[in-house]
Amino acid sequence: MTTEAKQPPRHAAMDQFPVAGGELLVGGIPLTRLAARVGRTPFYAYDRRLLEARVDALRRALPSGIMLHYAMKANPMPALVAHMARLVDGIDVASAGELKIALDAGADPHHVSFAGPGKQAAELTQAVAAGILVNVESARELPLLAQASDALGVPARVAVRVNPDFELKSSGMKMGGGPKQFGVDAEEVPELLAGIGRAGLAFEGFHLFAGSQNLRAEAIVEAQRKSFELALRLAESAPAPVRFLNLGGGFGIPYFPGEERLDLGPIGDNLAALQAEAAARLPEAELVIELGRYLVGEAGIYVCRVLDRKLSRGHPFLVTDGGLHQHLAASGNFGQVLRKNYPVAIGNRMDDAARESASAVGPLCTPLDLLADRMTLAPAGPGDLVVVFQSGAYGASASPQAFLGHPPVTEVLV
Ligand SMILES: *Cc1c(COP(=O)(O)O)cnc(C)c1O
């Protein structure tokens, strides 16, 4: 029998950002000084050194030779994409708009790939002209790619995005298995491969993506192994050797109380085993993993300023100049079923010993505009800076910024 009181689950420590003089440091700059430099609140700040450290840590944990791609829909800020393009081996885009940012950022077109269920004819032509790899998700794309290739005199480089016959267990967002709008059902891939051969497209390989935001290494290991085995089976029907095998990603980061950081050890071991098997059975293939939030999410914060402190029936509400319109995910309205708090702190009162239960809300006229619901925070008032951690991915670009007519949020790479 235990006599310990049961503690409520806590957020993982946000110790990637150091604290000095009671203030959070971003890129080495105290938060109030950074806010003055930005000149306004709210803003998102992304820390270059943390981005570099993340890629370094991954490279150390994964076998060398595994190609690391950045899925830029997680954060398409041009300066950040340019920084990432220098750190990773390739960029994955999901529209012609993202393709432009990736190419402007200096990404090597040979290592850019394009996925998405509704690619437009013009986008496919742009992709062929750019010389990037298109992850085909429908037979409809084949004649469009063939036309573009003929018109431009450039081969259309293609891989097949497969909707696998399994799901990524315990993932936050399932993107494969069962009926899905993504990819081509595994059982129909042999026919599509024959079509690629007939259309004379340059077949390079397969793309499998089972789901995202997974914090369980064993589930990711299982999905990568099953993806690899499926690719081996499908390769038997391929019109050319497999040179590119994207096993997806799905690496999660801890957002909510009780969640812990992913253990990369088993994933690295498994990828090393798959690499050895690939050397024997798909000797021309390079193995790719594509990550979005895992690369950038923990390196970013959202910062807004307290405008008012209201006590309603004894409960303190910190009314801020930021909210749901700029950070939909932290408000709990971006794919969550039950709302939970992101890690939040008062960024200029990190050393205050006093604590109170308070809520941080935004200026919008909806009860959904909530950044922190009854969290234990340093007592704060007008002028203080509310920081939402884990905000480097699916922030500004994934929020309805026009909602209620407030100005767009600023983003800085520090
Ligand atoms: C969204 C997406 C990603 C990135 O997902 P994260 O959870 O941010 O890692 C990777 N690949 C594909 C195909 C995606 O659609």
The ligand as an SDF file (V2000), in Angstrom:
LIG
                    3D

 15 15  0  0  0  0  0  0  0  0999 V2000
    1.5170   16.5060  -42.1750 C   0  0  0  0  0  0  0  0  0  0  0  0
    2.4200   15.5410  -42.7480 C   0  0  0  0  0  0  0  0  0  0  0  0
    3.6750   15.3180  -42.1800 C   0  0  0  0  0  0  0  0  0  0  0  0
    4.1400   16.0080  -40.9380 C   0  0  0  0  0  0  0  0  0  0  0  0
    3.4660   15.5510  -39.8180 O   0  0  0  0  0  0  0  0  0  0  0  0
    4.0590   15.8900  -38.3710 P   0  0  0  0  0  0  0  0  0  0  0  0
    3.0830   15.3080  -37.4330 O   0  0  0  0  0  0  0  0  0  0  0  0
    4.1290   17.3770  -38.2730 O   0  0  0  0  0  0  0  0  0  0  0  0
    5.3910   15.2730  -38.2840 O   0  0  0  0  0  0  0  0  0  0  0  0
    4.5170   14.4180  -42.7910 C   0  0  0  0  0  0  0  0  0  0  0  0
    4.1480   13.7770  -43.9090 N   0  0  0  0  0  0  0  0  0  0  0  0
    2.9410   13.9500  -44.4860 C   0  0  0  0  0  0  0  0  0  0  0  0
    2.5980   13.2110  -45.7060 C   0  0  0  0  0  0  0  0  0  0  0  0
    2.0360   14.8340  -43.9310 C   0  0  0  0  0  0  0  0  0  0  0  0
    0.8450   15.0120  -44.4980 O   0  0  0  0  0  0  0  0  0  0  0  0
  1  2  1  0
  2  3  1  0
  2 14  2  0
  3  4  1  0
  3 10  2  0
  4  5  1  0
  5  6  1  0
  6  7  2  0
  6  8  1  0
  6  9  1  0
 10 11  1  0
 11 12  2  0
 12 13  1  0
 12 14  1  0
 14 15  1  0
M  END
$$$$
